[in-house]
Amino acid sequence: MRTSKRTSTLAQSALDGLIDELAELLAPAEELALARAPRHEALIVCVVGAPLGGATLAMHWLAASGSFGYPTNLLAPFARTPLVGARIQRLLFDQRRARGGDLADLTPAPVAFESTLEGTSGALAPNDFAAFWERYIPGHEPEPLGERVATLDTAGLGRTLTALARMDERPFALAAERVQYDLADFARALPGAFFLHVVSEEVDNACALLDARKKLHGSHERWHGARPSQYWELVALPPVEQVAGQVLHTHRHLREARAALPSERSFEVSVAELRTAPRRAHAHLIERLATCAARAGIEWDGARLGEYRGPETMPAPPAPPRRAAELAQREAVAAACRALQPRGV
């Protein structure tokens, strides 16, 4: 039976109400959990990059590696009480209980490396944790914050992320588009923050953004995703040039911002390397994280906890376009990317 749009909206409203009620009931427990959390720093891996440029694939890779904690679909409804949510998740999926039989049907499935524009599927699949970020950095789309940074509760953000990392003694990794246009500010506010810059082939990335506009909004005209500082210049251009500029300006900004940070606080990885050599990419990341931890005085046994348990290869990229319209669109995007490069992008 097909569910009407009205019925679906009512169901979502009821679910949102339940989440709000739980957040209110659990707020005192969250405060207690935060008060009890160790005060020393931990590694927080912030995954940054252009929208639809490989961050979700990178999060699947980090989750499957076994070296990192991360926000799950189960944890997402606890965005306002994540420390309580993390304890509930641990209780439900603790393998000692599964072996006892009472929760055997909750045995976690391997990371499936599957996602859509709407998100991932599975209780322990990575989640973008959007509602969590909204608590600390309100706004519709990621964009440069400028002077707004001084008004944000960055101390509270850091304490919560550090407490999540300290719960199981692993770095906590999460998609962090909301902070990527203000890396220097957040690097100062979060001493344990490390920035993993994921880079996809620029034409593929821009084409994916153009397709997402059509699928989500019914038109190529409507902007989707992060807004670099050149946003108001870009929105005056045709859609093809908008997405090209969105990708190129974002990566240029990230590289310039990372160059101003100590080298051990960031790492760039390509989607191509993640797909073909994930173990090698993981080894390079762990090496950089170990240096970051040492320089920041953070205790972390990278040699033991950084052992790679993920796949040796990851899913192949999408098939190249074949239809004439798709090929024409790709060539238009490629031309826009080439045109932007001489301007210093």
N, C-alpha and C positions, 0 to 999 in steps of 0.2 A: 504494500500500500504506500502510495506517495505521500510524504509529509508536506503539508502546506507551508508556505513561507511564514504565515502568521503563527502556526503551531510551533515551528522551529524557533521563531523569535521569542515566543512565550516560554518555551523550554529553556532557552539560553538565559532569559531574564531570571527564571527560577534558580538556575544554576549559579548565576552571578550573585543572587541573594544569599544562597547557601554559603558561597565563598566569603562574602562580606561578613556573614554571621560567624563563621569559623574564625576569621581573622580577628574579630572583636573578642571572641571567647578565649582565643589562644594568645592574645597580646600580652597578658601578664607572664605567661610561661616563656614567651620569646624574650621578654626583658630579663627574666631570670637566667635563661640560657646564655644571653649575651654577657650578663654580669659575671657568669662563671667561666666564660671563655678565656683562654690564655691571652695575654696582652702582647706577646712577642709576635713579630711579623711572620708572614708566610708568603709563598710565591703565588701570585695571581696572574694567570696567563690570559691576556686580553686579545682576542682574535679580531683583527681589523682588516679593512679592505673595501673595495667598491661593492655596492649591493649586487647580489647574484653573481659574485665573482669568486666563489669557492669557499666562503666561510662555513657554510653548512657541511660541505665535504670535509673540511678541516676539523670541525667539531666531531664528526663521526670518527675520523681518524684518531683524534685525541682520546675519545671515549673508548674505542676498541683497543688502544694501546695498553690499557691497564695502568698507565702511569699517572692519570689525572682524575680528580673529581670533576663533576660538571653538572649543570642544571638539567634535570630530566623533565619529561612531560608530567610525571607524578609530582615533582617538586613545584611545578609552575603554579598550581592553584594556591600554594603557600607563599606567594611572592612577598606578602607582608609579614610572614612568620617563617622564614626559610630554615632557621635553626631547629624549630620544632618539626617542620616538614621533613628535614633531612633525617631526624631521629625516627620518625614514623617510617620513612622509606627504608632505613636500615633494619628496623624491626621486621618489616614485611618481607624483605628479600634476603635476610641473613641466611646463609647456606646451612648453618647449623640447625636452624628450624626446618628448613626444607628437607634435610636428611632425616629429621625426626618424623616427617610425614604430615604434620598438621597444616603446613603451608606449602606442600610440595607442588601444588598447581601454580604457585607464584615464582617458580624457578625462572630467573631472568633469561631472556632469549639473547643470542648474540646480536651485536649491532648490525642492523640490516642495510645500512648505507642507502636508505630510500627516503625521499622527501618530495614534497610538492610545494607550490607557492603558498599553500595553507599551513605547511609545517611538516613534522615528522610523525611517524606512527609507532606506538609501543610505549609502555610505561617508563622504561629506562632509556628511551631514545633521547638524544640531545634536544633541548628546547631553547628558543632564543631568549627566554626569560624577560620578555618585553615588559610585563607588568612590574617586575622587580626594578628594572631601569627607570620606569616611569615614576616610581616612588622618589627616586633621588634626582632624576633629570627629566622633569616634565617637558613634553613637546611631542608634536605629531611625527616628525621625521628627524633623524640625526642631522645636526648642522653645527657650525661653529658657535660656541657659547660666549666667547669673549668675556666681557665683564660679569656675565651671569655666573661664571664659575665661583666667584667670591661669595655668592648668595646660596650656594648649594651645600648640602650636608655631606661633604666629601669624607669627613672623619667618620660619620656613621656608616657610609658606604664601605670604607676601608675596614672598619671593625667587623662588619657582617661578613664580608668576603673572606677576611682573614680567619674568622671563626669557622666558616664552612671548610676552609682548607685544613685547618688544624684538627677538625673532627676525625679525619682518617689519615692524617699525616702525608697527604699528597697535595701538590699544587692544584688549585681550583681553576679550571679553564672555562671561559664563557665568551660568547660573541659580544663585542663591545663597540659597536658602531657609534653609540652615543658619546663616547669619549674621544673618538679618533681624530677629530678636528682640533682638539685641545690637549695633545699628548703631553706637552711640557707641564701643564698645570696638574694633570692627573698623575704624572710621574712623581711630582713633588708631593702630592697629597697621599699617594699610595706607594710607600718605599718598596714594597714587594711586588709592584706591578711590572709585568713583562709583556711586551707587545709583539704578537705574532702577526706579521703582515703577509696576507695571502694574496697572491697575484695570479689572475687568469689571463689568457691571451686576450688582448684588449678588444679585438673585433668580436670574438665570441661573447665576451662580457656585455658589450654594448648591444649586441643582437638579442641576448637574453633579456636585457632590460626593456627593449622595445617590444618583444613578445609578451613580457609580463604586463606591460601597460594595456595591451589589447585584451589579454585574458582577464585581468582584474577589473579594468575600468571600461572596457568596451571600445577603447580608442587609443591611438598612439599619442594623442595630444596631451593627456594628463600625466603630470610628473609622478614618478614612483621612486621611493627610496631616498637615500642620503642626499643632502644638499650641500655641496662644497661652497666656499665663500663666493664663487663666481655664479651662484644660482640665478641671481636677478639678471645677469647678462645672458645666461644660457636659455632662460625661459622665453626670451624674445626671438630665439632661433627656431628653425624647423625641428621636429622631433628627432630626426636622425642625428643632427648636430648636437642636440641636447644630450642624448645618451652617450655620444662619443666624448663630449666635454665632461660629463658627469664622471665617467670612468677615468679619463686621463688626468683631470684636475685632482681627483681624490688621491690617485697614486702619487702624483707629483707632491702634493701636500704631505702625504705620509712619509715619503722618502726624505723630504726636507726636514720634517719634524724629528724623524728618527736620527738624522745626521747630527742633530743638536743634543741628543741624549748619549750617555755612555754606551759604547758598542755592545756591552753585555746585556743591555736592557731591551734589545729587540732582535728580531730575526725575520728574514724574508724567505718565504717558500713559495714555489710555483705550484699551481694545480697539476701541471704535467709531472713534476717530481713526486707529488703525493700519489698520483695514480700509478706511476711506474716503479718508484723506489721508496715506498713509505717507511721501510725499516731504516734506510740510510738517512732520510729526512728526520726521523725520530732521533737517531743517534746525534745528529748535528744539533737538534733542538735541546736535547738533554745536556749536551756539553755546554751550550750557551747558558742554559738555566743554572747549571752548577756554578759557573763563573758569577752569574748574577747573584745567586744565593750567598756565595762566599764574600763578595764585595759588600753585600747588604747586611752581613752578619746573621743570615738566616740559616738555621739548622735544617738540613735536608740531605738524606742519604740517597743521592742520585744514582750511585752505582747499584744499589739494591732495589730501590723503588722505581728506577727508570728502566727496568728490564722490559723490552718490547714483547707484547703478546698479541699484537694485531696482525692483519693480513699482510701477505708479501706483495700483493698488488691490489689495487682498488678498481671499482667499476670503470669500464671504458667510457670515454666521453660520448656525448650524444652524436648520432649519425649526422654527417654534413648535409646541408640542404640540397634538395634535388629539383624541386619545382621552380619554374622560371621566376615566379614572384619572390620566392625566398632567396634565390640567387641574386636577383636584382637588389633586394633589400640589403643583403650582406655586402654587395659591392658598394652600395651607397654609404653604408656605415664605415666600410674600410676607407673610402675616399674622405669621409669626414674626419676620421682619425688621422689620416695623412695630412690633411689640411691644417689640423690643429697643432701638429708637431712643430712646424717652423715658428709658431708663436711662443715657443718656449715651454709648451706643456709637456 
